[in-house]
Amino acid sequence: MRVDLFDFELPQELIALRPARPRDAARMLYVPGEGAFEDLGVRDLPKLLNRGDVLVFNDTRVIPAQLEGRRAGGEAKIGATLHKREDLRRWIAFIRNAKRLKEGDQIIFGGGVTAIAEGRNADGSFTLLFEGDEPVEVLLDRAGTMPLPPYIAGKRQIDAQDYEDYQTMFAQEDGAVAAPTASLHFTERLVSELDAAGIQRETLTLHVGAGTFLPVKADDTDDHQMHSEWGRITPEVAERLNAVRAAGGRIIAVGTTSLRLIESAAREDRTIAPFEGDTDIFITPGYRFNGVDGLMTNFHLPKSTLMMLVSALMGQERMMQAYAHAINANYRFYSYGDSSLLLP
């Protein structure tokens, strides 16, 4: 499909630079498969789901994966955004000022943290080998900053509040360089209300990579290559998800990261298999969903892979109508913005 089919004009003032306070005070646009849209709030979620449905959250934890440094032996400034772990000491990273970096160069970051640019990859990224004996997570805590999306970081400074705001209440497993932002709206109060309504909860892990922020440069979706991300659905979680569906409940992904991993693990008979490994699934209109029955998600960038994903779930025309409604109603967009519930 043509990428420009997923384009729209968004007023800059609708890009949220801070989250709602409290988190569950965000607005939520309810988008059913047909009929009118409803302007609601995140706290209305328990009333929109059925007893026996299950919400599936991503328990990945965002690490301080944004690094600033210089090339050893010179003054060339080098920025690195870690994307995907290769092993205990190696990460693939997107590099700013990459033309000044060669294979074998040492990069000196803050706090005495250094890395070797081992090799340039086909997509222009570099494999970085972090030097020393300390765990890389310790080095990042010392030298890194929270990797806020460029549409936020380009408008204000990253500060201490972001270390709390850009982490979900479900965060457990270190490894993401972007938050699963649909889950940012959840609070202990909302979770208690969901429990009381008989809505089940499960977690999986997908370590979101920096590729989620990259624009689609191709003119046609067939020519776009997704970056891979590592994920895991345990056998126990897969078994419980299958039990929910067998009992007539719906599997509702909280966030596109949860949805992508569930669909990566889904079989043709609509059961969920255990999963552990990389996925580069790219969901566009025409895709047949085997794993999920609905999605709670924030509002996405124009011409992005995530805009294509929600269009695959609900229909391209339906989603363009929903986004036009959201813009006219002054919903707040992107990572710190408002939410939507999509039930085809």
N, C-alpha and C positions, 0 to 999 in steps of 0.2 A: 504494500500500500504506500501511497505518497505520504511522506512525513508531514507535509504542510496541511494535511487534513486534520492534524491534531494541534494546530496553531490557534492562538487567541490573544487578544490584547488585554493585558492586566495593568491597571493603574498601580504605579509604584507605591502609593500610600497604603495599599492593601497587603503589602508584604509585612508580616509580623516580625518585629525585631525583639520582642519579649513574649513569653507565654502568658496565658490568662492566669489570674490569681483569684481563687485557688485553681489548681489545674483542671478540675472537673467543672469549672464555670465556663469553659469554652462552648461556643455554639456548635450545633451539629445539624447538617442538612440531611434529611431522610429522603433517599432516592429509591422508591420501589420500582419494580420492573415496568409498571405502567401507572397512569394516574398522576395526580398532583404531587409536587414536591412539598415537604413540610419543613418549616423553619423551627427547629427544636434546640435543645441543649444536650450536652453529653450526659447529663444526669437523667435524661429521659430514656437512656439505653435499656434499663431493665424492663420498661413497659413495651419496648419494641421487639423484644425477643421472647421466645417461648420456654417454659419450663422444660428442661431436658436438652436445650441447645448447649453448645460449648463454644467458648471464646478461646482462641489459640494465640498466645503471646510469644514474642521473641525475647528470651532472657539474656541476650548478648549485652555486654557492658562496653561502653565507649572508652577507649584509651586515649591519652593525650598524644595523638599521632601526628600533630603538626610540629615540624622542626625548622628552625632557622639557624643557618651557620655560614661558614665560608670554606672555600677550597684551601687546603693546606698549601703553604708556599706562595700564597697570593691573596688578593683582596676580593676576589670574585664571590659575591654573595650567592648562596645556594639555599633554596627552600625545598623541603621534602614533606610530602604528605604520604604517610604509609598507607598501603592499599591492602596487601594480603601477605600473611605470614607464610614463609617457605619452610623454615625449620626453626630451631631454638634461637638462632642468632641472625637469621636472614629474613628480610622483608622486601617485597616489591614495593617501590615507591614512585609516585609521580613527582617529577623534579621541576622546580622553577629555575629558570636560567640554565637549562640543561645543555645549551650549546657551549657553556664554559666548563662542562664536566666531561672527563674522559675516563675510560675504564682504567682501574687501578688507582685513581685519585683518592686521597683521604679527605673527608669532610669533617670539619671541627664544629661541633654544635656547642651549646651552652653547657655549663656544669661539668666540663671535662669529658663529655660524651663525644666519641668519634666513630666514624663508620667508613668502610672502604666501598667505593662504587665498583662492584665486582664485574658488572656487565650491563650493557644496554639491551633492552628487550625490543621485540619487533614493533610494539605499540609506542615506543619512545620512553617507556618507564625504565627505571634502573633497579637492579637487585643490589641492596645494601647489606653489607656484612658488618654488624656492630661489634666493635672491638672490646676486649676485656673479659672478665669472668662474671661480672654481675649480671643477673637476669635482665633481659631487654626491658621488661616492664618497669624495673627499678630505674633504669636509665631514662625511660620516657617520663616517668614521674618527675625526674630531676630536670629534664631539658625540654620536654614537649609542652604543648598547649592544646586545649580542646579544639578539635577540628570542625569548627562551625561551618555551615555551608557558605559558599562565597557570596550569596545574595544577602547574608546577614553580616559576615565578616567584612564585606566591602562597604558597609554603611556605618559600622561602629566598632569599637575595640572589644575584643574578647575580655571578659572580666571574671572575677571569682564566682559571681552568681551563676555563670554559665556551667560551671562544674557541677552544680546541683540541677539547674534547669534542663540540661541536655543529657540527663540520665533518667531512665524510667525506674519506677518502683520495682520492676521485675528483674533489673540488671544483676546478673550473677557471674556470667562467663566472660572474662576479659578477651577482647579481640576485635571489636567493631571500631571503625573509624568514622561511622555516622550512626546516629541514633535511629532505632525503629520508632519513628516519631508518633505514630498513631497511639502508642502506649503511653506517651507523655501526659495524656489527659486523665489517667487513672489515679485515684487516691484510695486510701484505706476506706473512706466513707462509701465511695462508689462500689468498691469491691464487696463491701458488706451488704449493700443493697442488691447487688447481683446474686450473691450467695442466698439471700433471703428469698429471691425470686426463683430459685432453683436453676440458675444459669451456671453451668460447670465451667471450669478453667483448666487449661493445659498449657505447658510451655515447651518450646523447641528452641534450638539455637541456630541462628544464621549470622555469621560475622559479616556485617555490612561493610563493603569496601568503598573506597573513594570513587570508584567508577560510577556510583549512583549519581554523582554530581556532573558527570561529563555530558556535554550536549551530544545529540545525535547529529553527526555531520553529513550522513548520507541523505540523498533525496528520496530513497525508497527504503522501507523497513527491511527488505530482503538483503540489503547491503550493509546492515549494521551488525557489528560483532559485539556481543555482551562480554564483559569481564566476569570471570568465575569468582565465586565466593564459597567459603566452606560452611557446611551446615550439618546438623545432626537431629534426627528424630529417634528417640530410644524405642526399643521394642515395646516397653510398657506403655508409652504414650501412644504409639501406633495402635496397640490393642484397645486402649480406652477410646480413642477416636472412632475406631471401627464399631465399638459397642454402642456409642452414641448414635451413629447413623443406622445401625441395625434396629435400634429402638425407636427410630423415627425422628430423632433430633437432627438439628442442622449444625454443620461445622462452619463457624464464622471466624475468618482470619482477622486478627487485629494487626493491620499493617500489610503492605505489599511484600515485605520480607517474609513474614509468616506464610502468606499465600504462595509465594514462589517456591518455598521449600516444600510445602504440602503438595503442590502440584508436581514437583520433582519426584516425590515419593509415591504419588498416586498411581494405582493400576487402572486398567481399562474397565474393570468391574466396580470401580469407585471405592475400593478399599485402599487403605494407606499402609504401605510397607515401611519397616524400619529403614533409616537412611543415615549414612555417614560418609561424607566426601564432598567434592566440589560440585557446584551446579552453575551453569550459565544459561538457564532457561530464559527464553525471550518470548513473552506472551503478547500477541497482537490479535486484532479482530480476526475471527475465524477459528481461534483456538477452542478446543473442546475441554471444558473444565471437568475433571474427574475427582478432585479432592475437596473443594470448598463449595459452600452454598451461599456465601455472602462475604462482605468485606467492610471493615471499618477503617477509614483511611483519611489522611489530610488531603488538602488540595495541592495539585502537582504542577510542575513547570510545563509551559507550552512546548509541544514537540518533543517531550521526554518519553523515555521508555515506560515510565509509570503512567503517563497519560494514555499511552497505547494499551497498557494492561487494564486500566479501569474501563476503557472503551471496549476491550474484548469481553469483559464481564457483563457490561450493561448495554452495549451497542454504542457505536461512535456518535450517532446523532443524538441519542439520549444523553450522553455525557456532555456533549457540547451545549445542549440545552440546560443541563444542571449547572455547568460552570457559568453560563451567561446569567442564570438566576443568582448564583452565589456572588458574582461581581456586582450585579444590580442591588443586591441586599447587603453589600459591604461586609461579606465574610472575610476573615483574615486568612491569608494564604501561606503555604509552605510549612517548614519544620515547626515553627512556634505558633502556627496559625490554628484555625478551627478545624472541625472534623466533619466527616460525612459517613453515613451508613448506607451501603449499597446492597440491596436485597433483590436480585433479579427474579 
